[in-house]
Amino acid sequence: MKYIAKPYLNRNAGMKEFDDIEKAVKYLEDYTGYKMDVDVNRKTKERNYGWELCGKLMRVKTQSDSERPANA
């Protein structure tokens, strides 16, 4: 899975692609000077970042992700 960090919503200036979500979040925090909360689902343990909610962090499935079995 790839992660796209986009500091500006209406422009592609500063947009970068990352393999690790933690690095993408760190980049957005350093670039913008803001720190967003992380919400953890108690049942699934899935982490949702505030950056995703405001549209500045996007998850992109790669072809290798689609080749993996669903239970992996």
Secondary structure by P-SEA (a helix, b strand, c coil): cbbbbbcccccccbbbbbccaaaaaaaaaaaccbbbbbbbcccccbbbbcccccccbbbbbccccccccccc
